[in-house]
Each structure stands twice: as structure tokens, then as C-alpha cells.
Amino acid sequence: MVIEEYNVKKVLMTYMNDDSTTFDMLLESIDRYDVTSEIPKIGTEYTLGELSFKILAPLEVSDDGNEMSLIVKLTHGDMDFIFMGDAGETTEKLLLEAYTVSELDCEFLKVGHHGSESSSSAEFLSAVSVDIAAISCGKYNEYGHPRGEVLDRLADSGCDTVLRTDTMGTVVVSSDGSSLKVISE
């Protein structure tokens, strides 16, 4: 776990009732390594050196853990990144209602819910007008992620590059504040 590998001081998380083994392991690591945990308020902004990030969601409480994903917009100079966690179209609609297109515009999008058919609606992709999208999913996964219709919607939205961990392995995207650089396995 990240907490065990790095000197983590604080974990930002959403409120949710999750009885999964992974969630239990997270809570145990937070306790074992004396890490502070915080449930941030929507709109809270944080600064890390030259980077800043803003909490965009979850915008409402849901029984669906995926829709409770913490969604973050990170800014580094002229580069904006949105990380969707496992959120799908339900959360995308809420984001479109809560924020202007300029607030959602980004150069990089970590696609929600591993590129499942319930994520990356055409309306949302139009709003974010992303250049580079990343989809985190396992090779030959049983869910068929990413779904072809999501890849089609990304292409139709004008996204220049889709990075997929199932075909590329580990993907690292770095920024100098004015451009992005992609490195993969």
C-alpha cells in the first residue's frame, strides 16, 4: 500500500460505509502508521509546492461507492488534470450542473471507473475537452474494460491520446507546468 511505501502524512477520503478487505487494510495502515485522515469539503483547495488541487466531488451522498469517489482537479502552471476515481455518469452529470465548462476544462483526464460503459459520457467529455486521457484497467480483465463505446466517445470528443494500463503497463505523466510528458513501461 502507498502508506507503507511512502512517508504519507495525510489521507483525504470520502465518507462511505465499505466492508471490503481493501478498505479495512487502508484503515489499518492509517492507524498503524499514525496518518491523519480527513474528509475534505467540496471546493477545498490545497497547495503542494508549485501544485494546487481542488476537491470537486462527491457532490451528494450515494449508496454506490463508485459515485462517492473523491474527484480532484490538480493544477500545475498552465496544465490541469482531473482524476475521476471510479465515478461514472451520475457524478459526471452532477459535475456538469455544479461547475462551468472553464472549471472542468483540463489537459489530462484520469477516466472514471476503468473506462466502463457507465463512465465518460459525451456531454462530460465535451466539457472537459481533454487532450490526454488515461484508463487504469488490468489486461484481460473480466469486465471488458475499457469498453469500446468509451474509447469511441473519447475519440469523438477530440481527445488526442488515450493511455491504457492494460496495453501499456505502468504509465507516468509528468508536467513542467507548460507541457506534459508521457512515459510507459
N, C-alpha and C positions, 0 to 999 in steps of 0.2 A: 504494500500500500504506500501511497505517496507520503503519508505521515511518517512511516517508518524509514523512508529513504532520504527525506529532506528535513531540514530544520524548520518545520511548519510552526508558526506562532498562532495563527488564527484560521478557523474554517468558517466560511459563510455557507449557510444551508437554509433550506426551506423547512417549514413545519410540515411534517407528514407522519402518519402512522404507517410504518413499514416494518413488517416482521420477517424480512429477508435476512439470510445469513450475511450477505454483503453489508447491509445497513448495520446489523449487530456488530460486525467486525469494525466498521467505521467508528461507531460509538465507543467500542472497547479501546481502539487506538487513540481516540481523542482523550479518553480518561487516562490511559497508560502513559502517554507522552505529555500529559498536562497541557493540552492545547485548548485555547479559548475557542468556543463556538459562538456564533452569532447568527440570528435570523434578521437579515437586513430589511429595512423598509424600502419599498419601491421608490425609486428616484434617488436613493442614497448614492453619493459619488465618493470614490476612493482614489487616492493617488499613490503610485509606486514609482518613485523616481520620475522619469520622463513620461510614464504611462499614467493614464487615468481610466477608470471604468465606472460605469453607472449600472445600477440594478434596474432592469426593465420589467421583470416579471418573476414570480407568478402574480397575476393581477386579480385572481379570485381563488378561493379555496375550492379544491376539487377532490373527489374520491379517487380520481385517476392520478396515480403517482407521476406518470409521464407529464401530465399537464401542470404538475406542481414544480417542474424543473425551474431552477434558478437561471434566468436569462440575463446575460451580461453584454453590454456594449463597451468594448475597450477601444480607447483612442491613443494612438502614438503619432504625434505630429499630424500629418495630413491623412493618415491611414486609420480607418475604422474597421473594427471586427465585431461581429455579433456571434455569440455562442448560444445555440438554441437548446442544448441539453437533449432531452428526449421529448420535448414539446412537439405537438402536432398542430393540425389546422384549427382546433378550438382555441388554442393560445394565440396562434397567428392572427385570427380574427380579432381577438381582444387587443393585441398589439396595434393592429391597424386602426382600431377605434380610439386607442389611448394616445397614440403618437402621430406626429406629422411624417410625411414621406421623408423630409430632410432629417428628421431624428432617427429614422430607420435606415437611411442610405448607408451603405458600407462597401468596402472593397473586398472583404473576406467574410464568408458565412460558414460557420460550422452547422451543417444541415441538421435539422431536428430528427429525432427518432430513427437514426441509422438509414435514412432515405426510404422509410416505409411509405406505403400509399397514403397514409393519413398525415403526411407532412409535406411542406413545401408547395403550398397552393400557388396557383398562377398569380393571384392577387398579391400575395405576400412577396413572391419573388420579384414582381414588378416594382413593389415599393422599395425593397432593399437594393435593387439594381446592382447586384453583386458582380464582381469581376472573377473572383476565385471562390469556389465552394469546396468544402471538404466533407466527405462522408466517412464516418467511422463505422466499419462493419467487418465481421470476420469472413474469411474466404470460405465459400461453400456453406454459408450459414443456412440453417433450416427455415428461415423466414423469407429467403429470397431477396434480402436487402443488398444493395439498393434496388428499388423497383424501377422497371423500365419507364413507367409514366413519370416518375420523379426526374429521372435523367432527361426525359423529353421536355419536361417543364423547365428545367434548368437551361437547356439548350435554347428553347423558345424565348426565354427571358433575356437572352443575350449574354449569359454567363460564359466567359472565355475559357475557363479551366475548371474541371472537376477532378479533385484529388480523392482517390478511394483507397482506403487501407486494405481492402480485400484484394486489390490488384497491385498496389504499390508498396505495401508494407507500411512501416512507420513513416509518417510524413511530418516534417518540421517546416513551419513557415516563420520566417523572421522578417523584421521590419527595421529600417533605419529612420522611419518617420516620414519618408517620402516615396518609398518603393517597397515591394515585397519580394522576398527570395524564397524559393521552394526547394527543399532537399528531401529526397525519399530514399528508402533502402535500395 
